[in-house]
Amino acid sequence: MAEAAIAAVGLGASVISFVGITGQILQGCQFVCDYIDDIKDAPKELQQMLLELKNFEAGLRSFQTTLDNAKECVDVKSVEKQICRALNLSNAAIQDLRALVEKHAHNGKRDWWKNFKVAKKKNAFIKYRERLDKAKLEMIFVQLNINTYFPYARMLINPG
């Protein structure tokens, strides 16, 4: 759903739209976190994935706050493509994890992670971690660009 919203927003978007889309991605992240958190006796690889997700969620909330704070005085036209890319990467990473969780949730078993034979396949979650890391880096890059411009824009609006 967030993917369609990102595409619909496109260039010329307002910061408020981006904040809303970020909220949708956060909901997906929370769904995945809650599901993994409910698993009793989860192996350390799954616990590590949960930690990665919670760190990603914190970064996404920070990104949302940066966008929200900037809405009054930053023209995001110069970083719109970067924002869209960060949101697309974030959404794709969360949707992939959500699909994994929903696929295994439908079988009614709470020990689905055993199918991965986690002890033998420690790389089972690497691609998910890499996607989260890529999205985090893109968000950080956008935040740096916005935060670099933000103090200057605030001075122009409120001189003195």
C-alpha positions as CSV (number, residue, x, y, z in Angstrom):
1,M,0.0,0.0,0.0
2,A,2.8,2.4,0.8
3,E,4.4,1.6,-2.5
4,A,1.4,2.9,-4.4
5,A,1.3,6.0,-2.2
6,I,5.0,6.7,-2.9
7,A,4.4,6.4,-6.6
8,A,1.3,8.6,-6.5
9,V,3.1,11.3,-4.5
10,G,6.0,11.4,-6.9
11,L,7.7,14.6,-7.7
12,G,6.1,17.8,-6.4
13,A,5.1,16.1,-3.2
14,S,4.7,17.8,0.1
15,V,6.6,16.8,3.2
16,I,3.3,16.0,4.9
17,S,2.7,13.3,2.3
18,F,6.1,11.8,3.0
19,V,5.4,11.9,6.7
20,G,2.2,9.9,6.2
21,I,3.9,7.3,4.0
22,T,6.6,6.9,6.6
23,G,3.8,6.2,9.1
24,Q,2.4,3.4,6.9
25,I,5.9,1.8,6.7
26,L,6.2,2.1,10.4
27,Q,2.9,0.1,10.8
28,G,4.3,-2.7,8.7
29,C,7.5,-2.7,10.7
30,Q,5.6,-2.9,13.9
31,F,3.5,-5.8,12.6
32,V,6.7,-7.8,11.8
33,C,8.3,-6.8,15.2
34,D,5.3,-7.9,17.1
35,Y,5.1,-11.2,15.3
36,I,8.7,-12.1,15.9
37,D,8.6,-10.8,19.4
38,D,5.8,-13.2,20.2
39,I,7.9,-16.2,19.3
40,K,8.9,-18.1,22.4
41,D,12.4,-19.6,22.5
42,A,13.4,-18.0,19.3
43,P,17.0,-18.8,18.2
44,K,19.6,-16.1,18.5
45,E,19.5,-15.4,14.7
46,L,15.8,-14.5,14.9
47,Q,16.4,-12.5,18.1
48,Q,19.1,-10.6,16.1
49,M,16.7,-10.0,13.3
50,L,14.2,-8.5,15.8
51,L,17.0,-6.2,17.1
52,E,17.8,-5.1,13.6
53,L,14.1,-4.4,13.0
54,K,13.8,-2.3,16.1
55,N,16.9,-0.3,15.2
56,F,15.4,0.2,11.7
57,E,12.2,1.3,13.3
58,A,14.0,3.8,15.5
59,G,15.8,5.2,12.4
60,L,12.5,5.4,10.5
61,R,10.9,7.3,13.4
62,S,13.9,9.7,13.3
63,F,13.5,10.1,9.6
64,Q,9.8,10.9,10.1
65,T,10.6,13.4,12.8
66,T,13.2,15.1,10.5
67,L,10.6,15.4,7.7
68,D,7.9,16.6,10.1
69,N,10.2,19.3,11.6
70,A,11.3,20.4,8.1
71,K,7.8,20.8,6.7
72,E,7.4,24.5,7.6
73,C,10.6,25.8,6.2
74,V,12.4,23.4,3.9
75,D,11.6,23.1,0.2
76,V,12.2,19.4,-0.4
77,K,12.2,19.7,-4.2
78,S,16.0,19.2,-4.2
79,V,15.7,16.0,-2.2
80,E,12.4,14.6,-3.4
81,K,14.0,11.8,-5.4
82,Q,16.2,10.8,-2.5
83,I,13.2,10.8,-0.1
84,C,11.2,8.6,-2.6
85,R,14.2,6.3,-2.9
86,A,14.6,6.0,0.9
87,L,10.9,5.3,1.3
88,N,10.8,2.8,-1.5
89,L,13.8,0.9,-0.1
90,S,12.3,1.0,3.4
91,N,8.9,-0.2,2.2
92,A,10.4,-3.0,0.1
93,A,12.5,-4.2,3.0
94,I,9.5,-4.3,5.4
95,Q,7.1,-5.8,2.8
96,D,9.6,-8.6,2.1
97,L,9.8,-9.4,5.8
98,R,6.0,-9.1,6.2
99,A,5.5,-11.5,3.3
100,L,7.9,-14.0,5.0
101,V,6.0,-13.6,8.3
102,E,2.6,-13.9,6.7
103,K,3.6,-16.9,4.7
104,H,4.6,-18.8,7.8
105,A,1.8,-17.4,10.0
106,H,-0.8,-19.0,7.8
107,N,0.5,-22.5,8.6
108,G,-0.6,-21.9,12.2
109,K,2.8,-22.9,13.6
110,R,4.8,-20.7,15.9
111,D,7.9,-22.7,15.3
112,W,8.2,-21.8,11.6
113,W,11.8,-20.7,12.0
114,K,12.8,-24.3,12.5
115,N,12.1,-24.7,8.8
116,F,15.1,-22.5,8.1
117,K,17.3,-24.9,10.1
118,V,18.8,-21.7,11.5
119,A,21.7,-23.5,13.1
120,K,22.9,-24.7,9.7
121,K,21.8,-21.7,7.7
122,K,23.0,-18.7,9.6
123,N,22.6,-16.7,6.3
124,A,18.8,-17.1,6.2
125,F,18.2,-13.5,7.2
126,I,21.2,-11.8,5.6
127,K,19.3,-10.6,2.6
128,Y,16.7,-9.0,4.9
129,R,19.4,-7.3,7.0
130,E,21.1,-6.0,3.9
131,R,17.9,-4.5,2.6
132,L,17.3,-2.8,6.0
133,D,20.8,-1.5,6.0
134,K,20.5,-0.1,2.5
135,A,17.3,1.7,3.4
136,K,18.8,3.0,6.7
137,L,21.8,4.5,4.8
138,E,19.5,6.2,2.3
139,M,17.4,7.7,5.1
140,I,20.6,8.9,6.8
141,F,21.8,10.5,3.6
142,V,18.5,12.4,3.2
143,Q,18.4,13.5,6.8
144,L,21.9,14.9,6.4
145,N,20.8,16.9,3.4
146,I,17.7,18.2,5.1
147,N,19.5,19.0,8.4
148,T,22.2,20.8,6.5
149,Y,19.7,23.1,4.9
150,F,17.2,23.3,7.8
151,P,19.1,25.9,10.0
152,Y,19.6,28.1,6.9
153,A,16.0,27.9,5.9
154,R,14.8,28.7,9.5
155,M,17.0,31.8,9.5
156,L,15.4,33.0,6.2
157,I,11.9,32.6,7.7
158,N,12.7,34.0,11.1
159,P,15.5,36.5,10.6
160,G,17.1,38.0,13.7
